[in-house]
Amino acid sequence: MSLEQKSYRTAFIILSLICFVLFVVNISLGSVYIPIGDIFETLSGNSTNDTFEVIILNFRLPKAITAILVGSGLGLSGLLMQTLFRNPLAGPFVLGISSGASLGVAFVILGSGLFGGVLATALVSKWSVVIASSLGSFLVLLAVLAVSSKVKDTMAILIIGLMFGSITAAFVSVLSYFSSAEQLQQYIFWGFGSLSNLAWRELFIFFGLYALGVLFCLLSIKALNVLLIGDAYAQSLGLNLKQSRIIIILATSLLAGTITAFAGPIAFIGLAIPHLVRQFFKTAKHQVLVPAVILGGAIVMLICDSISQLPFSEATLPINAITALVGAPVVIWILIKQRKLVF
């Protein structure tokens, strides 16, 4: 084993330990503090405190797992987009996936008044919001895939994705204009993002789609390394550019679309985590970057969620606000320190 491989192995061990510690701390913190000993007793099936057992198993453990899936998934999809477009400002939502999800949710929440009374109340439920968000993301994905099969220029796909985002934002604005204050408030609350709305059944579905997205990403590692040198060189090396592009877009859409559907549009993580990881690992090899981004995204999201819970208080801050307030200054500091963007 080379010295470089040993350093990576040590770094991954440290990151895994940090992630585990933060996972336990995240479960312990909240309006009711739970001692770490009680957490391990509950997880091992030897709990003597029924109240702690209910809080941990029904609320905090699913929330902590959701934080890991959301942080790692967004970080991974951001890495895929930045590599595909070779653009440091690309994030997981540049293809309009989040905008499509937002439009689907807007039709359910803001457009529910069109159906009136009891039917409107029936339409606005947790599963209806998830399904609408997924359908919105899926329709935008189909449009992007149709375009990507016709367009040879990768940057053109980026611009078209941004245009799809503008179109869907326009529809949301029209729906907002004709909506009531209560409907607007409900839609805004969804836009804040939340990690605590998932029960075990929803979490299993979430994990299945997340795992499929990660699988597509792992299948694309070789293509991602080649794409860094440019499309022309990648094709000269025998890379099927169209097929690789579609698989990468599918992986990103599965990850970002699923996360938006179940947790809302959570900003910053997908854009910043790949840059933070590159600053520490100093490599362009995706066989290193992919697991590093997964761990880094999980760690940052666990930190942000722990802060948003306002430990020992019943109040909870929007996770979107915390991800920006905690993460953006760190990225700015690193970029100023490094004097350039590592990409």
C-alpha positions in Angstrom: 0.0 0.0 0.0 1.4 3.4 -1.1 1.9 6.3 1.3 -1.0 8.2 -0.5 -3.3 5.2 -0.1 -2.5 5.0 3.6 -3.2 8.7 4.1 -6.6 8.3 2.4 -7.4 5.3 4.5 -6.5 7.2 7.7 -8.6 10.2 6.5 -11.6 8.0 5.8 -11.3 6.3 9.2 -11.3 9.7 10.9 -14.2 11.0 8.9 -16.2 7.8 9.7 -15.5 8.2 13.5 -16.5 11.9 13.3 -19.7 11.0 11.5 -20.6 8.3 14.1 -20.0 10.7 17.0 -22.1 13.4 15.4 -24.8 10.8 14.7 -25.0 9.9 18.4 -24.9 13.6 19.4 -27.7 14.5 17.0 -29.9 11.8 18.6 -29.2 13.0 22.1 -29.9 16.7 21.5 -33.3 18.3 21.3 -36.0 19.7 23.5 -35.4 16.7 25.7 -31.8 15.8 26.3 -31.1 12.0 26.2 -27.9 10.7 27.7 -25.7 8.8 25.4 -25.8 5.7 27.6 -29.6 5.6 27.2 -29.2 5.9 23.4 -27.0 2.8 23.2 -29.3 0.9 25.6 -32.3 1.7 23.4 -30.5 0.8 20.2 -29.3 -2.5 21.7 -32.9 -3.4 22.9 -32.1 -3.0 26.6 -33.9 0.3 27.3 -35.5 0.8 30.7 -36.9 4.2 29.9 -40.1 3.9 27.7 -40.2 7.6 27.0 -36.6 7.8 25.7 -37.3 4.6 23.7 -40.3 6.2 21.9 -38.5 9.5 21.3 -35.4 7.8 19.9 -37.0 5.1 17.8 -39.9 7.0 16.4 -38.4 10.5 16.0 -34.7 11.1 16.4 -33.2 8.0 14.9 -35.2 8.4 11.6 -34.3 12.1 11.6 -30.6 11.4 12.1 -30.6 8.8 9.3 -32.5 11.3 7.1 -29.8 13.9 7.7 -27.1 11.4 6.6 -29.0 10.5 3.5 -29.8 14.1 2.6 -26.3 15.5 3.2 -24.5 12.7 1.4 -27.0 12.6 -1.5 -26.8 16.3 -2.1 -23.0 16.4 -1.9 -22.8 13.5 -4.3 -25.2 15.0 -6.8 -23.3 18.3 -6.6 -20.0 16.5 -7.4 -21.6 14.8 -10.4 -22.9 18.1 -11.8 -19.6 20.0 -11.2 -17.7 17.3 -13.0 -20.1 16.9 -15.9 -20.2 20.6 -16.6 -16.7 21.3 -15.4 -18.2 24.3 -13.6 -17.4 25.0 -10.0 -20.8 26.8 -9.6 -22.9 23.9 -10.7 -25.0 22.3 -8.1 -27.5 19.4 -7.9 -30.4 21.6 -8.9 -28.9 23.2 -12.1 -31.0 20.8 -14.3 -34.2 22.3 -12.9 -34.9 19.2 -10.8 -35.7 21.3 -7.7 -37.8 23.7 -9.7 -39.8 20.8 -11.2 -40.4 19.4 -7.7 -41.4 22.9 -6.4 -43.9 23.2 -9.3 -45.5 19.9 -8.5 -45.8 20.8 -4.8 -47.2 24.2 -5.8 -49.9 22.6 -7.9 -51.0 20.5 -4.9 -50.7 23.3 -2.2 -51.3 26.5 -4.1 -53.7 25.0 -6.7 -55.7 23.0 -4.2 -58.1 25.9 -3.7 -59.3 25.4 -7.2 -60.9 22.0 -6.1 -62.5 23.6 -3.0 -63.4 22.4 0.4 -63.0 18.8 1.4 -61.3 17.7 -1.8 -58.6 20.4 -1.3 -57.9 19.2 2.2 -57.6 15.6 1.0 -55.2 16.6 -1.7 -52.8 18.3 0.7 -51.3 15.5 2.6 -47.7 14.3 3.2 -47.9 11.6 0.5 -49.6 13.9 -2.0 -46.8 16.4 -1.6 -44.1 13.7 -2.0 -45.9 12.2 -5.1 -46.4 15.7 -6.6 -42.7 16.6 -6.0 -41.5 13.4 -7.5 -43.7 13.8 -10.6 -42.5 17.3 -11.1 -38.9 16.2 -10.8 -39.5 13.3 -13.1 -41.1 15.4 -15.8 -38.2 17.8 -15.8 -35.8 14.9 -15.9 -37.6 13.5 -19.0 -37.3 16.9 -20.7 -33.6 17.2 -19.8 -32.9 13.6 -21.0 -34.8 14.3 -24.3 -32.7 17.4 -24.8 -29.4 15.7 -23.8 -30.0 13.1 -26.5 -30.2 15.8 -29.2 -27.6 18.3 -28.0 -23.9 17.6 -28.2 -22.6 20.5 -26.2 -22.7 19.8 -22.4 -22.9 23.5 -21.5 -26.0 23.8 -23.7 -27.7 21.2 -21.4 -26.7 23.4 -18.4 -28.3 26.5 -20.0 -31.4 24.5 -21.0 -31.7 23.2 -17.4 -31.6 26.8 -16.1 -34.3 27.7 -18.6 -36.5 24.9 -17.4 -36.0 26.3 -13.9 -37.1 29.7 -15.0 -40.2 28.4 -16.7 -41.3 26.4 -13.7 -40.6 29.4 -11.4 -42.9 31.5 -13.6 -45.7 29.0 -13.1 -45.2 28.9 -9.4 -45.3 32.7 -9.3 -48.7 32.7 -11.2 -50.1 30.1 -8.8 -48.8 32.1 -5.8 -50.5 35.3 -7.1 -53.9 33.6 -7.0 -53.4 31.7 -3.7 -54.6 32.6 -0.2 -52.3 33.6 2.6 -52.7 30.2 4.3 -51.7 28.4 1.2 -48.7 30.6 0.6 -47.6 30.0 4.2 -47.9 26.3 3.8 -45.9 26.4 0.6 -43.2 28.6 2.2 -42.9 26.2 5.1 -42.3 23.3 2.7 -39.6 25.4 1.0 -37.8 25.7 4.4 -36.9 22.0 4.2 -37.3 19.5 7.0 -35.6 16.3 8.1 -38.1 15.3 10.7 -41.2 14.4 8.7 -40.3 10.9 7.8 -41.6 7.8 9.5 -39.8 4.4 9.0 -42.0 3.5 6.0 -41.2 6.7 4.1 -37.5 6.3 5.1 -37.2 2.8 3.6 -38.6 4.1 0.3 -36.3 7.1 0.5 -33.3 4.9 1.1 -34.2 2.6 -1.8 -34.2 5.4 -4.3 -31.1 6.9 -2.7 -29.2 3.6 -3.0 -30.2 3.4 -6.7 -28.8 6.9 -7.3 -25.6 6.0 -5.5 -25.3 2.8 -7.6 -25.6 4.8 -10.9 -22.9 7.2 -9.5 -20.5 4.3 -8.7 -21.0 2.9 -12.2 -19.9 6.4 -13.6 -16.7 6.8 -11.6 -14.4 5.9 -14.6 -16.4 8.2 -16.9 -16.2 11.1 -14.3 -12.4 10.8 -14.2 -12.2 10.9 -18.0 -14.7 13.8 -18.4 -12.4 16.1 -16.4 -10.1 16.3 -19.4 -12.8 17.5 -21.8 -15.4 15.9 -24.0 -13.2 15.7 -27.1 -10.4 13.9 -25.2 -13.0 11.7 -23.5 -14.4 10.5 -26.8 -10.9 9.9 -28.2 -10.3 7.6 -25.2 -13.3 5.6 -26.2 -15.9 7.0 -23.7 -19.5 6.8 -24.9 -20.2 10.4 -24.1 -24.0 10.3 -24.6 -24.5 7.1 -22.5 -22.2 8.4 -19.7 -24.0 11.8 -19.7 -27.4 10.1 -19.4 -26.3 7.9 -16.5 -24.8 10.8 -14.6 -28.0 12.9 -15.1 -30.1 9.9 -14.0 -28.0 9.5 -10.8 -28.2 13.3 -10.0 -31.9 13.4 -10.7 -32.6 10.3 -8.5 -30.6 11.8 -5.6 -31.7 15.4 -5.8 -35.3 14.6 -6.8 -35.8 12.1 -4.1 -34.3 14.4 -1.4 -36.4 17.3 -2.6 -39.5 15.1 -2.5 -39.0 13.8 1.0 -37.1 16.7 2.7 -37.8 19.8 0.6 -35.4 21.9 -1.4 -32.3 22.1 0.9 -29.7 24.6 -0.4 -25.9 25.0 -0.1 -24.9 21.4 0.7 -24.7 20.2 -2.9 -22.7 23.2 -4.1 -20.3 23.5 -1.2 -19.5 20.0 0.0 -17.5 19.0 -3.1 -15.3 22.1 -2.8 -14.7 21.5 0.9 -13.7 17.9 0.2 -11.3 18.9 -2.6 -9.6 21.4 -0.3 -8.7 18.6 2.1 -8.1 15.6 -0.2 -6.2 17.5 -3.0 -7.2 15.0 -5.6 -9.3 14.7 -8.8 -9.8 10.9 -8.5 -13.5 10.2 -8.1 -12.8 6.8 -6.5 -11.5 9.0 -3.6 -13.9 12.0 -4.0 -17.1 10.0 -4.1 -16.8 8.3 -0.6 -15.2 11.5 0.8 -18.2 13.6 -0.4 -20.6 11.1 1.0 -19.0 11.3 4.5 -18.4 15.0 4.3 -22.0 15.7 3.3 -23.3 13.5 6.1 -21.1 15.2 8.7 -22.1 18.8 7.7 -25.8 18.0 7.6 -25.7 16.3 11.0 -24.0 19.5 12.4 -26.5 21.8 10.7 -29.4 19.7 12.0 -28.1 19.6 15.5 -27.8 23.4 15.5 -31.3 23.9 13.9 -32.8 21.9 16.8 -31.7 24.6 19.3 -30.7 22.1 21.9 -32.7 22.2 25.2 -35.3 24.4 23.5 -38.7 23.4 21.9 -38.0 25.8 19.0 -36.6 24.5 15.6 -35.0 26.7 13.0 -35.4 26.1 9.2 -32.7 23.7 8.1 -32.2 25.7 4.9 -31.2 28.8 6.9 -28.7 26.8 9.0 -27.0 25.2 6.0 -26.4 28.6 4.5 -25.4 30.3 7.8 -23.0 27.5 8.9 -21.6 26.5 5.5 -21.2 29.6 3.5 -18.7 31.4 5.8 -16.6 28.2 6.0 -16.4 28.1 2.2 -15.6 31.8 1.9 -12.8 31.4 4.5 -11.3 28.4 2.8 -11.4 30.1 -0.6 -9.7 33.2 0.8 -7.1 31.1 2.5 -6.4 29.0 -0.6 -6.6 32.1 -2.9 -8.1 30.0 -5.6 -10.8 27.5 -6.2 -9.5 23.9 -6.4 -11.3 22.2 -9.2 
